[in-house]
Amino acid sequence: MSERRGSIERNTYETQIKLDFEVDGEGKSDIDTGVPFMTHMLELFTKHGHFDLTVKATGDTEVDDHHTTEDIGICLGQVFKEALGDKKGIRRYGNSFVPMDETLAQVVVDLSNRPHLEFRADFPQAKVGTFDTELVHEFLWKFALEARMNLHVIVHYGHNTHHMIEAIFKAMARALDEATMIDPRVKGVPSTKGML
């Protein structure tokens, strides 16, 4: 199997991002986003998905974390799609439940080439530290859009906002790990259309 990896360098007036991603990794990360909470979430996403990820990002965080968070989602989605190539042999679907203390999160994915985010999570707090929790939706929507996948996020219950967001990222990593696995029973792509 050829290496499933992608890289991007994206420079705008608001952000400068360099990102490398490998699907079949070892859970290794080298991440500096300038947004500490996002750095933490991407590190655990990498670890729990068994991916390898390098991110170097700078942005106008003196304004807020919005542009940096959104643009990392865009870049990660683009390299994720690039790394999967024609998607031959993949399982396509993934589902994961992750508990974290009082929280239970579920993420279900379909690498369908049809972007959609279904987001069912109500965070009790507007911020975790200095991070605006509404940016979780922004990140996930841009990631799903650029990766061209169905991404369904459900927090069944919980009351600690940090735990809820962390459980989402861990569940997403595990669901994507499952969906990207090569299944020897799959001949070509797992679709009656003949393409994904």
Secondary structure as GFF3:
##gff-version 3
##sequence-region A 1 196
A	DSSP	beta_strand	5	11	.	.	.	ID=ss1
A	DSSP	beta_strand	15	22	.	.	.	ID=ss2
A	DSSP	beta_strand	29	32	.	.	.	ID=ss3
A	DSSP	alpha_helix	36	49	.	.	.	ID=ss4
A	DSSP	beta_strand	52	59	.	.	.	ID=ss5
A	DSSP	alpha_helix	66	84	.	.	.	ID=ss6
A	DSSP	beta_strand	93	100	.	.	.	ID=ss7
A	DSSP	beta_strand	103	110	.	.	.	ID=ss8
A	DSSP	beta_strand	116	120	.	.	.	ID=ss9
A	DSSP	beta_strand	127	128	.	.	.	ID=ss10
A	DSSP	beta_strand	131	132	.	.	.	ID=ss11
A	DSSP	alpha_helix	134	147	.	.	.	ID=ss12
A	DSSP	beta_strand	150	157	.	.	.	ID=ss13
A	DSSP	alpha_helix	161	180	.	.	.	ID=ss14
###
